[in-house]
């Protein structure tokens, strides 16, 4: 029973880990290719950029940009064309508006 409790606590800590991202210089270095759309309705994911890592949670569109790739959960590259991307994002001004619009693309950020 105690082992199960420890396992559950470990999983919950991993699930609450921040969505830290690092923007790389070259497409070949990226785990995920991202295109920033002009309109919210075009996006797969609405992203809110957090000021602090503690404000970001899980895979919910709350991103914290880190200074080094070793600190990131995911490395991303911003592409010029939507057809080159894995996901399309739109940056929102309020944390409450962040989230997935196309849940079929969620696997790219796990």
C-alpha positions, 0 to 999 in steps of 0.5 A: 500500500505504501509503495502505491502511495509513493508511486501516485505521488511521483506521478502527480509531481511529474504531471504538475511539472511546468511546460518549459520550452526553449526556442532553438536556432535550427529546425533539426534541433527541435522536438516540436515545430511551431507556427504562430497563427494570426487568428485565435481560430486557426490555432491548435493551442492557445499559449500563455507565456508565464513569467515564472516557471512555477506559474506553468503547469502540465500540457495546458498551454502555459509555457515558460521560456527558459534560457538553456535547452537543458532546462526545457521540457521541450525544444521548439523551432518557430517555422515560417509556414504552417505546412512545416509545423507540428502545431499551430499556436496563438499567444493569448494575453490571459492565463485563463484563455490558454488551452488546447483547441485541437486535442489530437495534437497534444501528443507533440508536447508530452 
